[in-house]
């Protein structure tokens, strides 16, 4: 059966190439055409039919279907805005042009000119009086061979996915709108958009394994950035009050429905505020973006109704672990007690883990998936928060929050640590972890410490995963559904 399909496909490919050869021999090579005078889009005609009825228009797009025989043919043409039917009649085109039109293949790109009308069956159409073949499709579209349903193939060949499943385009149009509204919102609040380096001399700003590359001229290894944080905070030291950047970051880690090795991150920093100010800002920003893009703050994700209009819940990590795991870490005073609690709950920990690390293990195992409605998780332990300011009332915990929706982390924010002495101690702890084999730990960033020693004002900082926000607002289950070209392992590997 497979051999028969391959033979059939081979014959189709040969027929299309033969048609192209015939066109070239007749001096009608479509690939020599450089432009076509498009004056209208399909959606304009279908949305504003009364305005276009009886008028002549020129559109261009891909031939998606052909129906009818004899002297009349109906076809669908797909342009960047949608499909529209064209009505092709031998008497209008003439014998020679009509005969050539019938030789066109599904997938060919054509320009057509004609009068807008409605058929007897009520279909908005264009009665064409001339056409131009603009590009010859040498491969058949997947739907001819049972459709493009293979998810892996859709991600690998997004161009085919967009042709055969045009509704996919809506997701990426919304993605652009969401990023535009992020900018509009922050610009309206007085933030300045900036650009910082993608290549770093050391990886910092997050706990993640970096990609390493080599600069030949300087003869030194460099790192693709894993975060935007440390350069942006240098700008706060330099006198900017409000800055943000939307950019790609790179983490040499696993691939799953939530993670891609490169992804888009928003980071922003504001002087003279704290994590409470960041909570107010990100809650209002997400709510505003949802209303601007979707027209509502009540959305559905994977069949679950999510209410972005209500005030977001706030719960500390200690409270969450006590509520969902039944363990009160406020009563745990020693590392031995924390390890005993972990063993009792069958949680695996490493020798390097401190009490705060084990608390976080409890949260990830018992609590994270319970935070479905928008929830701020507050006051992480210092052990897992090397860049966040300590709570004055409880120095083992920090002024930090993560925003969870649908059981997924969307944002991470701090009252930024601006004490250079404390920061050095935490960097040195990270460096010791790295020396012990922790690939996600960071080095001591002496230049950043130097900047802090000149003085950084009290500052609130926020990082938000743009891809995850797009997933939420487009009801997309996998991050690959919101990346035009997700990272894929080559088939020959």
C-alpha positions, 0 to 999 in steps of 0.5 A: 500500500505504501509503495502504491502511494509513493508511486502515485505521488511520484507520478503527480510530481512528474506531471506538475514538472511536465506542466512547468516545462510546457509553460517555459517552452511556450514563453510563459514561465510563471517564475519570471513574473515579478509583480501583480496589481492586487487592489483588494483582499478576500476578507474585504469582499466578504465583509463588505459585499454591498460595497463591492457588489458589481465592482471589478477587483484584482486579488491574488492567492493560492488555488485551493480547490476546483469544482465543475467541468465543461464550460464552467468551473468554480474554484476557491482562492486563499489569500492572506485574509481568507478564502473567496470563490471564483467563477470561471466561464469559458465564454468570458475567458476565451477558449485558449485561456480557459483550456490553460486554466483547467490545467492549473493545479491545486496549490498554484498561486494566481492573480485574478481580475473580475466582477464581484457578485453573488451566485444563485446559491448565495455564495459571494464570488468573483466572475473572472475575465482574466487570470495570471499564473504567478507561481507553479506549485510543484508539490501537492498540498497535504490535504490531497493525501488525507490532510495535514494532521500529523502534529510533528509535521505541522510544527516542522513545516509551518508553512504547510500548516498555515496553508492547509489549516488557515485558522492557525494564522489567527493564533499568530495574529493574536500573538502579535496583538498581545505583544503590541498591547504589552508595549502600549501598556508599558509605554503608557505607564512611562516605561522605556523600551531598551535592548541589551546584549544577547551574548553574555560573558557569563550566564546570570539572572536566572537558574538555568543551563546556558548555551555556550558559544565561542568568539573567535576574535576574542578567543573566549567562550560566551553565553546566550543570555538566559535572562535579561535581568542583570543588564536592565538593573545596571540601567536602573543604577545608571539613572533610568527609572522605568525600563523594559525589554521584550526579547528572546532568551535561551536555556539549554534544557528540556523540551515539552508542552511548556518549554522551548530552548528559546522563548520570548521574555518580558522583563521590566524594572521600576525604581522606587517601588517593590514587589507589591507594586509589581503585583498591581502592575502585572495584574492590571496589565494582563487584565487590560491586554485580555480585554484589548485583544479578546474583548473580555477578561473572562476566558476559557483555557483547556475547558476551564473558565478563568476569570482575569477580572477578579482580584488575583488571590495572594498566598505565601509559599508557607501557606500553600504548602500547609494548605495542600501538603499538610506540612507547616514549615513555619514549625520546621527549624532544622535541616534534619527536620526538613529532610525527615518531612521530605522522606515521610512524603517520599520526596527526593532531595539532594545533599546540597538542598537547604530547608528553603529548597525542600520547601520548594520541592513540597510546593512543586509536588503538592501545590503548583497544579492547584493554582488554577485561577490567577494566584500570586505565590508570595515570599519564597525562601532565600535559598531559591531567590538569589536576586530578591530582597530579604523580608525584614521581618523574616530574613530567611524569606524574600519579597518575591512572588510568582504568578500562577494561572492554570497551574503554570507559572507566568511571571516572577518578580522581586523587590530587587536585592540592592545590597551589594554585600548580601548580593556578593554572598549569594553569588558566592553561594551560587558559585560554590553550587556550580563548582559542586556540579550544579549546572544551573547555578551562576558565577560571581558577576563582578561587574554587576556587583560593581554597579550595585556598589555605586548604589541602586535605588529600591527597585521592583522587577518583573519577568513574564513569559510572553509565550505562556501568556499567548498560550493562555489567551489563545487557548493553546495547550502547547508552547509549540502552538504559539511559536511559528518555528519551534525547535525540532530535532532534524529528521535525519538525526 
